[in-house]
Amino acid sequence: MVSAHLDRPLDGLTTAQTKALDTVGGRAGRWLAWHGRTVVLDALEHLHALGRAGRGSSFRRS
């Protein structure tokens, strides 16, 4: 989703602008999917390994 906050309404986007937004949106979506599959999962696996090894910081719920 692309959101813009402008001083006044737009009359419409040109074909080139629409294509550019579609391209950027597709790239952003692919990057977010890659990030979730790699960086986030790696971080979660690391935290899980620390917890299993007993090296995670402990906390107490009140």
C-alpha positions as CSV (number, residue, x, y, z in Angstrom):
1,M,0.0,0.0,0.0
2,V,1.2,3.5,-0.8
3,S,0.0,6.4,1.2
4,A,0.6,10.1,0.4
5,H,-0.3,13.1,2.4
6,L,-0.7,16.1,0.2
7,D,-1.9,19.7,0.6
8,R,-4.5,19.2,-2.1
9,P,-6.1,16.3,-3.9
10,L,-4.5,15.0,-7.0
11,D,-6.4,14.9,-10.3
12,G,-4.9,11.5,-11.2
13,L,-1.6,9.8,-11.8
14,T,0.0,9.6,-15.2
15,T,0.6,6.1,-16.8
16,A,4.3,6.5,-16.0
17,Q,3.6,7.4,-12.4
18,T,1.3,4.5,-12.0
19,K,3.9,2.1,-13.5
20,A,6.6,3.5,-11.3
21,L,4.5,3.0,-8.2
22,D,3.7,-0.5,-9.3
23,T,7.4,-1.2,-9.8
24,V,8.4,0.2,-6.4
25,G,5.6,-1.6,-4.7
26,G,6.6,-4.9,-6.2
27,R,10.2,-4.5,-5.2
28,A,9.2,-3.4,-1.7
29,G,7.0,-6.5,-1.3
30,R,9.6,-8.9,-2.5
31,W,12.2,-7.3,-0.1
32,L,9.8,-7.6,2.8
33,A,9.1,-11.2,2.0
34,W,12.8,-12.0,1.7
35,H,13.5,-10.1,5.0
36,G,10.8,-12.2,6.8
37,R,12.2,-15.5,5.3
38,T,15.8,-14.8,6.1
39,V,16.8,-12.0,8.6
40,V,13.8,-12.4,10.9
41,L,13.9,-16.2,10.9
42,D,17.7,-16.2,11.5
43,A,17.2,-13.8,14.5
44,L,14.4,-16.0,15.9
45,E,16.5,-19.2,15.5
46,H,19.4,-17.5,17.3
47,L,17.2,-16.5,20.2
48,H,15.7,-20.0,20.4
49,A,19.3,-21.5,20.5
50,L,20.2,-19.1,23.3
51,G,17.2,-20.1,25.2
52,R,17.8,-23.8,24.8
53,A,21.4,-23.4,25.9
54,G,20.2,-21.6,29.0
55,R,21.9,-18.4,28.1
56,G,18.9,-16.3,27.5
57,S,18.2,-13.6,30.0
58,S,15.6,-14.6,32.5
59,F,12.7,-12.4,33.5
60,R,9.9,-12.7,36.0
61,R,6.3,-11.8,35.3
62,S,4.5,-10.1,38.1
